[in-house]
Amino acid sequence: MKILCISLGCDKNLVDSENMLGLLRKDGYEFTDDEAQADIILINTCCFIGDAKEESINTILEMAQWKTEGTCKALIVTGCLAQRYQQEIIDEIPEVDAVLGTTSYMEVSRVLGNVLKGQRENVFRSIDELPDDEAERIVTTGGYYSFLKIAEGCDKRCTYCIIPSLRGRYRSVPMERLLEEARSLAEQGVRELILVAQETTLYGVDLYGEKALPRLLRELCKISGIQWIRIQYCYPEEITEELIDVMAEEEKICHYLDIPIQHASDRILKRMGRKATQEGLRKIIGRLRERIPDIALRTTLISGFPGETEEDHEILMEFVDDMEFERLGVFAYSQEEDTPAASFPDQIPQELKEERRDEVMELQQEIAFEKSEAMVGRVLEVMIEGKVADENAYVGRTYMDSPGVDGLLFVNTDLDLMSGDFVRVKVTGAAEYDLIGEVYEENE
C-alpha cells in the first residue's frame, strides 16, 4: 500500500515525519507524492500561529476529499494541531480515521494497521514523554543535509507561545542516541547537520546538570563525512563563552547562529516573558562578532505585540539598524488562544501590526543588499543544491545560508556538479538576498 506524507510547519516537525516514514517503511509500506495514487494519507500538522493553523486545517479538508471521492482508505492526522484540537478534529471531520498527539507519532504503524482493519483510533500520550527511537529515519531533504533534533519541548513559557502546552517540558535527547543517529545520517551521505530544538542552548541541562551543547558539538565534529554543522534556535541569554569557543575552534561548525530575539524594547521583552534585555542582546552580539568576525547572525522578530507603542517600534528599528543582522525575518503578532498574551487588553490592530512588520523588513532589505554587495570578490565554500534548468549554472548555499529560510548563490560553470558537492566560488554579483559567482580556480 502507498502512503502520501504531508509534513507542515517547522523542521522539528519534519524530523517527526521522517521518523514516521522510517517506521512505516520497516513495516513494508511504500510512498508516493501523488494524492490520486495514495491508499493512505498522513498529515503532520502545525498550529504555531494563525496562518499555520489555517494551512493545516485546509490541508486536512482537502485531503479528506480523497476519502470520499478518491481511493484513499485511511486518513491520519498527527502533530501540533492534532494535539491542540484533538476533540474538534475527531468530532467535526469524520473522514479522519486516526489522530495522534505530538509524542504519539511512534505508534503510527500500529495505529495504521488497526485503521485498515476498520477501527478508528486516537492516541495521546503524555506530552512530557520523549518518543522512542525505533527506526531509521527516511531523510526527505535531498540526502546531503539533514536536521538533528537534539531536544523536545520548552520550559520558557513566553507569553505569546503555545508550544509548551503542545510539546511539553524540555527534554534533551541522550547524547549517545544523537551521535548514533548522526553517524547513520553520515553513512547515508549527509554532509551538513543542522541542530534544531525549541531551544538548543539548554541542551543537556536536564540530563547532565549542565549545558552540554559544546560537548555534543565537539563529538559531532569527530564524525567522518560530516562537513558542516549548523546551530539554530539559540536563546541569546543562554549563549556561553564555552559555546562561542567551540564555534570559533572547530572547523566543521558553520560561523552562523540563529538567535531569535523577538524584540529590542525592554518593556516589550518583559511583557513577552523573555529573559533578555537590549543591553544583554547588544553585549552577546558584540561578543559573537568580536570572537568570530565572519559570523552570520539570523534572528526573528515579532511586530505589533500587545501594548507595543510607536516608541517601542522605533526602538526596535534603531536596534535592527545598529546590529545589521545578516539574516532577519519578522512576523506580525498572532493572537493565539490559551496564551497569556491573547488576553492582554491592549491588542494592536492587524493593519498596524503588518505596517510595522513591513517597515522593519524594508530596513532589513537595505542592510541585506549592502551586505550582499560587500561579498563581491570574496571566495566562499558552497554546497551545491541543484542545477538551473537549461543553463550552465547551479544553485548552492554558503555557510551563511540555512536551507529554506536564507539566500542562495547561483554558480556559473561548465563543470558537471552533483547536489551535495562542495566547491569554492568567487562571488561576482549580488542581489538583495542572493549572490552570483563562478567556480574559483586556485591559480587565480
BASE-534419 format. One line per 3 residues: number of its first residue (from 1); their letters; for each residue x, y negated, z of C-alpha. Coordinates in nm, 3 decimals, padded with zeros to 5 digits, always signed. Example, Ala and Ser with C-alpha at 12.3 -4.5 7.8 and 13.67 -1.06 7.14 Angstrom:
2
1) AS) +01.230/+00.450/+00.780 | +01.367/+00.106/+00.714 .
This chain:
444
1) MKI) +00.000/+00.000/+00.000 | +00.119/-00.351/-00.083 | +00.137/-00.637/+00.165 .
4) LCI) +00.138/-01.011/+00.094 | +00.301/-01.203/+00.382 | +00.243/-01.579/+00.407 .
7) SLG) +00.468/-01.749/+00.663 | +00.370/-02.105/+00.758 | +00.538/-02.360/+00.981 .
10) CDK) +00.891/-02.366/+01.116 | +01.197/-02.148/+01.059 | +01.147/-01.990/+01.403 .
13) NLV) +00.812/-01.864/+01.277 | +00.985/-01.735/+00.965 | +01.212/-01.516/+01.180 .
16) DSE) +00.900/-01.359/+01.335 | +00.762/-01.297/+00.985 | +01.087/-01.132/+00.876 .
19) NML) +01.077/-00.907/+01.183 | +00.723/-00.802/+01.097 | +00.826/-00.726/+00.739 .
22) GLL) +01.109/-00.510/+00.871 | +00.869/-00.309/+01.088 | +00.624/-00.266/+00.801 .
25) RKD) +00.896/-00.156/+00.558 | +01.009/+00.101/+00.816 | +00.658/+00.249/+00.804 .
28) GYE) +00.656/+00.274/+00.425 | +00.466/-00.035/+00.317 | +00.564/-00.227/+00.003 .
31) FTD) +00.543/-00.601/-00.059 | +00.403/-00.835/-00.322 | +00.384/-01.209/-00.388 .
34) DEA) +00.055/-01.174/-00.578 | -00.274/-01.202/-00.388 | -00.450/-01.005/-00.662 .
37) QAD) -00.221/-00.705/-00.603 | -00.226/-00.717/-00.223 | -00.401/-00.441/-00.031 .
40) IIL) -00.314/-00.621/+00.293 | -00.266/-00.993/+00.360 | -00.066/-01.106/+00.664 .
43) INT) -00.066/-01.476/+00.761 | +00.176/-01.607/+01.023 | +00.029/-01.941/+01.124 .
46) CCF) +00.141/-02.276/+01.269 | -00.052/-02.544/+01.461 | +00.219/-02.777/+01.593 .
49) IGD) +00.049/-03.089/+01.455 | -00.281/-03.161/+01.282 | -00.152/-03.117/+00.927 .
52) AKE) -00.002/-02.776/+01.012 | -00.326/-02.666/+01.177 | -00.526/-02.770/+00.871 .
55) ESI) -00.288/-02.585/+00.638 | -00.317/-02.267/+00.847 | -00.697/-02.278/+00.857 .
58) NTI) -00.725/-02.346/+00.484 | -00.485/-02.059/+00.407 | -00.689/-01.815/+00.619 .
61) LEM) -01.014/-01.920/+00.449 | -00.855/-01.899/+00.103 | -00.714/-01.551/+00.168 .
64) AQW) -01.045/-01.438/+00.324 | -01.198/-01.464/-00.022 | -00.979/-01.175/-00.134 .
67) KTE) -01.152/-00.962/+00.130 | -01.498/-01.040/-00.005 | -01.425/-01.086/-00.376 .
70) GTC) -01.095/-00.903/-00.435 | -00.920/-00.579/-00.350 | -00.780/-00.677/-00.008 .
73) KAL) -00.857/-00.413/+00.255 | -00.707/-00.585/+00.561 | -00.651/-00.946/+00.666 .
76) IVT) -00.429/-01.004/+00.971 | -00.359/-01.341/+01.136 | -00.062/-01.398/+01.371 .
79) GCL) +00.138/-01.688/+01.510 | +00.065/-02.012/+01.692 | -00.282/-02.084/+01.551 .
82) AQR) -00.379/-01.726/+01.633 | -00.255/-01.772/+01.990 | -00.424/-02.108/+02.036 .
85) YQQ) -00.761/-02.041/+01.870 | -00.789/-01.666/+01.908 | -01.156/-01.657/+02.004 .
88) EII) -01.261/-01.909/+01.738 | -01.092/-01.700/+01.466 | -01.249/-01.380/+01.596 .
91) DEI) -01.596/-01.536/+01.619 | -01.604/-01.758/+01.310 | -01.402/-01.577/+01.043 .
94) PEV) -01.538/-01.221/+01.025 | -01.313/-01.138/+00.729 | -01.014/-01.138/+00.968 .
97) DAV) -00.955/-00.780/+01.084 | -00.688/-00.843/+01.348 | -00.549/-01.138/+01.546 .
100) LGT) -00.206/-01.113/+01.711 | -00.057/-01.364/+01.956 | +00.291/-01.512/+01.941 .
103) TSY) +00.450/-01.234/+02.149 | +00.244/-00.951/+01.997 | +00.374/-00.955/+01.641 .
106) MEV) +00.595/-00.649/+01.702 | +00.273/-00.444/+01.722 | +00.175/-00.535/+01.367 .
109) SRV) +00.240/-00.191/+01.219 | +00.036/-00.006/+01.482 | -00.247/-00.260/+01.456 .
112) LGN) -00.250/-00.239/+01.077 | -00.278/+00.139/+01.093 | -00.586/+00.108/+01.313 .
115) VLK) -00.739/-00.161/+01.089 | -00.706/+00.064/+00.785 | -00.900/+00.328/+00.981 .
118) GQR) -01.187/+00.083/+01.018 | -01.108/-00.065/+01.360 | -01.092/-00.439/+01.441 .
121) ENV) -00.812/-00.519/+01.682 | -00.685/-00.826/+01.866 | -00.362/-00.817/+02.070 .
124) FRS) -00.240/-01.087/+02.309 | +00.048/-01.002/+02.539 | +00.188/-01.241/+02.799 .
127) IDE) +00.344/-01.542/+02.626 | +00.632/-01.516/+02.873 | +00.746/-01.179/+02.735 .
130) LPD) +01.040/-01.153/+02.495 | +00.938/-00.938/+02.196 | +01.137/-00.619/+02.146 .
133) DEA) +01.398/-00.587/+01.874 | +01.275/-00.275/+01.697 | +01.355/-00.308/+01.327 .
136) ERI) +01.600/-00.463/+01.085 | +01.465/-00.794/+00.956 | +01.395/-00.845/+00.589 .
139) VTT) +01.572/-01.170/+00.502 | +01.346/-01.380/+00.280 | +01.570/-01.687/+00.236 .
142) GGY) +01.761/-01.562/-00.065 | +02.011/-01.344/+00.117 | +02.302/-01.585/+00.158 .
145) YSF) +02.174/-01.783/+00.459 | +01.956/-01.678/+00.747 | +01.812/-01.816/+01.069 .
148) LKI) +01.919/-01.665/+01.400 | +01.659/-01.730/+01.672 | +01.856/-01.741/+01.996 .
151) AEG) +01.572/-01.816/+02.239 | +01.195/-01.826/+02.264 | +00.963/-02.070/+02.444 .
154) CDK) +01.034/-02.402/+02.616 | +01.031/-02.546/+02.969 | +01.049/-02.915/+02.875 .
157) RCT) +00.675/-02.998/+02.878 | +00.689/-03.308/+02.658 | +00.350/-03.480/+02.686 .
160) YCI) +00.276/-03.458/+02.311 | +00.370/-03.093/+02.261 | +00.156/-02.779/+02.276 .
163) IPS) +00.443/-02.533/+02.220 | +00.499/-02.424/+02.586 | +00.131/-02.324/+02.604 .
166) LRG) +00.170/-02.108/+02.292 | +00.525/-01.977/+02.321 | +00.572/-01.955/+02.698 .
169) RYR) +00.867/-02.031/+02.922 | +01.224/-02.050/+02.792 | +01.372/-01.701/+02.736 .
172) SVP) +01.719/-01.654/+02.590 | +01.783/-01.353/+02.368 | +02.064/-01.144/+02.522 .
175) MER) +02.399/-01.223/+02.361 | +02.481/-00.864/+02.266 | +02.149/-00.842/+02.080 .
178) LLE) +02.222/-01.164/+01.889 | +02.574/-01.051/+01.796 | +02.442/-00.718/+01.671 .
181) EAR) +02.180/-00.898/+01.461 | +02.438/-01.143/+01.325 | +02.671/-00.857/+01.224 .
184) SLA) +02.381/-00.685/+01.048 | +02.298/-01.005/+00.860 | +02.663/-01.047/+00.757 .
187) EQG) +02.668/-00.690/+00.627 | +02.362/-00.777/+00.414 | +02.554/-01.064/+00.253 .
190) VRE) +02.450/-01.359/+00.469 | +02.720/-01.629/+00.458 | +02.553/-01.900/+00.668 .
193) LIL) +02.389/-01.853/+01.009 | +02.152/-02.126/+01.128 | +02.092/-02.113/+01.503 .
196) VAQ) +01.736/-02.205/+01.600 | +01.515/-02.212/+01.909 | +01.271/-02.459/+02.061 .
199) ETT) +01.592/-02.580/+02.225 | +01.934/-02.432/+02.151 | +02.138/-02.631/+02.405 .
202) LYG) +01.997/-02.446/+02.708 | +02.078/-02.103/+02.568 | +02.181/-01.860/+02.840 .
205) VDL) +02.078/-02.063/+03.147 | +01.805/-01.812/+03.235 | +02.022/-01.503/+03.169 .
208) YGE) +02.372/-01.609/+03.270 | +02.317/-01.903/+03.504 | +02.500/-02.142/+03.272 .
211) KAL) +02.477/-02.299/+02.928 | +02.623/-02.018/+02.719 | +02.583/-02.166/+02.369 .
214) PRL) +02.956/-02.246/+02.342 | +03.046/-01.886/+02.434 | +02.790/-01.749/+02.185 .
217) LRE) +02.931/-01.970/+01.911 | +03.287/-01.851/+01.968 | +03.172/-01.489/+01.945 .
220) LCK) +02.970/-01.555/+01.628 | +03.276/-01.718/+01.470 | +03.460/-01.385/+01.501 .
223) ISG) +03.214/-01.206/+01.270 | +03.364/-01.129/+00.931 | +03.166/-01.253/+00.631 .
226) IQW) +03.001/-01.546/+00.806 | +03.145/-01.868/+00.663 | +02.915/-02.139/+00.802 .
229) IRI) +02.739/-02.163/+01.138 | +02.486/-02.446/+01.176 | +02.319/-02.558/+01.501 .
232) QYC) +01.966/-02.702/+01.513 | +01.726/-02.831/+01.782 | +01.979/-02.966/+02.034 .
235) YPE) +01.832/-03.183/+02.306 | +02.078/-03.475/+02.331 | +02.085/-03.493/+02.711 .
238) EIT) +02.187/-03.125/+02.728 | +02.489/-03.153/+02.494 | +02.808/-03.080/+02.690 .
241) EEL) +03.174/-03.159/+02.633 | +03.232/-02.784/+02.601 | +02.985/-02.765/+02.312 .
244) IDV) +03.149/-03.061/+02.139 | +03.491/-02.900/+02.186 | +03.375/-02.573/+02.028 .
247) MAE) +03.227/-02.760/+01.731 | +03.550/-02.952/+01.684 | +03.779/-02.649/+01.720 .
250) EEK) +03.600/-02.368/+01.534 | +03.635/-02.397/+01.156 | +03.321/-02.198/+01.079 .
253) ICH) +03.091/-02.433/+01.269 | +02.947/-02.700/+01.040 | +03.007/-03.056/+01.152 .
256) YLD) +02.630/-03.102/+01.158 | +02.396/-03.136/+01.453 | +02.020/-03.162/+01.468 .
259) IPI) +01.923/-03.370/+01.774 | +01.551/-03.458/+01.775 | +01.531/-03.772/+01.991 .
262) QHA) +01.166/-03.876/+01.911 | +01.210/-04.243/+02.012 | +01.455/-04.504/+02.144 .
265) SDR) +01.236/-04.717/+02.371 | +01.294/-04.610/+02.731 | +00.930/-04.684/+02.813 .
268) ILK) +00.800/-04.458/+02.535 | +01.057/-04.186/+02.606 | +00.935/-04.178/+02.966 .
271) RMG) +00.571/-04.154/+02.855 | +00.669/-03.870/+02.622 | +00.816/-03.680/+02.915 .
274) RKA) +01.163/-03.693/+02.761 | +01.468/-03.699/+02.989 | +01.686/-03.909/+02.758 .
277) TQE) +01.733/-04.286/+02.772 | +01.853/-04.514/+02.496 | +02.179/-04.571/+02.684 .
280) GLR) +02.230/-04.196/+02.713 | +02.149/-04.146/+02.345 | +02.398/-04.411/+02.239 .
283) KII) +02.661/-04.255/+02.464 | +02.625/-03.897/+02.332 | +02.601/-04.008/+01.968 .
286) GRL) +02.912/-04.222/+02.016 | +03.094/-03.931/+02.176 | +03.000/-03.693/+01.891 .
289) RER) +03.120/-03.941/+01.627 | +03.441/-04.010/+01.819 | +03.528/-03.642/+01.867 .
292) IPD) +03.404/-03.521/+01.524 | +03.441/-03.820/+01.288 | +03.282/-03.650/+00.984 .
295) IAL) +02.980/-03.515/+01.173 | +02.639/-03.538/+01.003 | +02.364/-03.611/+01.255 .
298) RTT) +02.000/-03.532/+01.186 | +01.711/-03.647/+01.401 | +01.332/-03.662/+01.404 .
301) LIS) +01.116/-03.943/+01.539 | +00.752/-03.999/+01.629 | +00.584/-04.325/+01.531 .
304) GFP) +00.267/-04.458/+01.689 | +00.285/-04.269/+02.019 | +00.006/-04.382/+02.256 .
307) GET) +00.092/-04.719/+02.407 | +00.369/-04.797/+02.155 | +00.381/-05.175/+02.118 .
310) EED) +00.528/-05.376/+01.836 | +00.825/-05.441/+02.066 | +00.875/-05.065/+02.116 .
313) HEI) +00.863/-05.018/+01.739 | +01.123/-05.291/+01.688 | +01.347/-05.128/+01.950 .
316) LME) +01.328/-04.804/+01.750 | +01.400/-04.984/+01.422 | +01.705/-05.155/+01.572 .
319) FVD) +01.829/-04.824/+01.712 | +01.795/-04.648/+01.374 | +01.978/-04.938/+01.209 .
322) DME) +02.260/-04.920/+01.464 | +02.303/-04.542/+01.475 | +02.295/-04.484/+01.097 .
325) FER) +02.185/-04.121/+01.113 | +02.290/-03.920/+00.809 | +01.954/-03.742/+00.807 .
328) LGV) +01.627/-03.857/+00.962 | +01.258/-03.770/+00.946 | +00.957/-03.944/+01.100 .
331) FAY) +00.616/-03.805/+01.193 | +00.310/-04.017/+01.268 | +00.194/-03.914/+01.617 .
334) SQE) -00.063/-03.631/+01.608 | -00.316/-03.632/+01.895 | -00.316/-03.266/+01.994 .
337) EDT) -00.588/-03.138/+02.223 | -00.479/-02.982/+02.554 | -00.170/-03.204/+02.573 .
340) PAA) -00.136/-03.484/+02.832 | -00.075/-03.749/+02.564 | -00.405/-03.666/+02.392 .
343) SFP) -00.592/-03.816/+02.689 | -00.379/-04.130/+02.717 | -00.617/-04.428/+02.686 .
346) DQI) -00.408/-04.645/+02.452 | -00.415/-04.441/+02.128 | -00.279/-04.614/+01.816 .
349) PQE) -00.497/-04.643/+01.500 | -00.393/-04.394/+01.231 | -00.326/-04.667/+00.976 .
352) LKE) -00.084/-04.844/+01.212 | +00.094/-04.516/+01.300 | +00.153/-04.449/+00.932 .
355) ERR) +00.257/-04.808/+00.864 | +00.523/-04.791/+01.135 | +00.638/-04.450/+01.010 .
358) DEV) +00.680/-04.589/+00.660 | +00.881/-04.887/+00.791 | +01.127/-04.655/+00.966 .
361) MEL) +01.160/-04.437/+00.656 | +01.220/-04.739/+00.430 | +01.504/-04.846/+00.660 .
364) QQE) +01.643/-04.492/+00.661 | +01.633/-04.477/+00.281 | +01.864/-04.778/+00.267 .
367) IAF) +02.101/-04.616/+00.517 | +02.091/-04.283/+00.332 | +02.166/-04.446/-00.003 .
370) EKS) +02.467/-04.631/+00.138 | +02.599/-04.311/+00.296 | +02.546/-04.118/-00.028 .
373) EAM) +02.737/-04.381/-00.228 | +03.021/-04.362/+00.025 | +03.057/-03.990/-00.056 .
376) VGR) +03.157/-04.059/-00.420 | +03.516/-03.946/-00.471 | +03.517/-03.702/-00.180 .
379) VLE) +03.584/-03.332/-00.229 | +03.338/-03.110/-00.042 | +03.285/-02.739/+00.003 .
382) VMI) +02.947/-02.647/-00.146 | +02.731/-02.337/-00.113 | +02.560/-02.262/-00.444 .
385) EGK) +02.184/-02.203/-00.417 | +02.079/-02.157/-00.779 | +02.114/-02.266/-01.141 .
388) VAD) +01.941/-02.560/-01.308 | +01.731/-02.420/-01.593 | +01.872/-02.477/-01.945 .
391) ENA) +02.170/-02.677/-01.816 | +02.533/-02.609/-01.725 | +02.459/-02.715/-01.371 .
394) YVG) +02.391/-02.560/-01.034 | +02.216/-02.666/-00.716 | +02.410/-02.646/-00.391 .
397) RTY) +02.435/-02.770/-00.032 | +02.719/-02.922/+00.169 | +02.785/-02.882/+00.541 .
400) MDS) +02.572/-03.195/+00.584 | +02.258/-03.032/+00.449 | +02.033/-02.776/+00.616 .
403) PGV) +01.813/-02.581/+00.370 | +01.464/-02.709/+00.308 | +01.496/-03.035/+00.503 .
406) DGL) +01.807/-03.217/+00.377 | +01.957/-03.313/+00.043 | +02.115/-03.121/-00.243 .
409) LFV) +02.432/-03.150/-00.451 | +02.399/-03.090/-00.825 | +02.718/-02.935/-00.964 .
412) NTD) +02.809/-02.973/-01.332 | +03.030/-02.687/-01.452 | +03.076/-02.430/-01.729 .
415) LDL) +03.173/-02.167/-01.472 | +02.946/-01.870/-01.403 | +02.849/-01.904/-01.039 .
418) MSG) +02.622/-01.698/-00.815 | +02.393/-01.801/-00.533 | +02.593/-01.780/-00.213 .
421) DFV) +02.926/-01.869/-00.378 | +03.135/-02.140/-00.214 | +03.310/-02.388/-00.444 .
424) RVK) +03.500/-02.712/-00.393 | +03.320/-03.001/-00.562 | +03.426/-03.359/-00.626 .
427) VTG) +03.134/-03.600/-00.581 | +03.088/-03.820/-00.888 | +02.749/-03.980/-00.826 .
430) AAE) +02.478/-04.037/-00.567 | +02.103/-04.078/-00.536 | +01.908/-04.165/-00.218 .
433) YDL) +01.933/-03.819/-00.065 | +02.114/-03.608/-00.326 | +02.465/-03.602/-00.472 .
436) IGE) +02.610/-03.514/-00.813 | +02.953/-03.361/-00.865 | +03.192/-03.146/-01.063 .
439) VYE) +03.391/-02.839/-00.968 | +03.723/-02.961/-00.831 | +04.039/-02.825/-00.985 .
442) ENE) +04.327/-02.803/-00.736 | +04.575/-02.964/-00.980 | +04.366/-03.281/-00.982 .
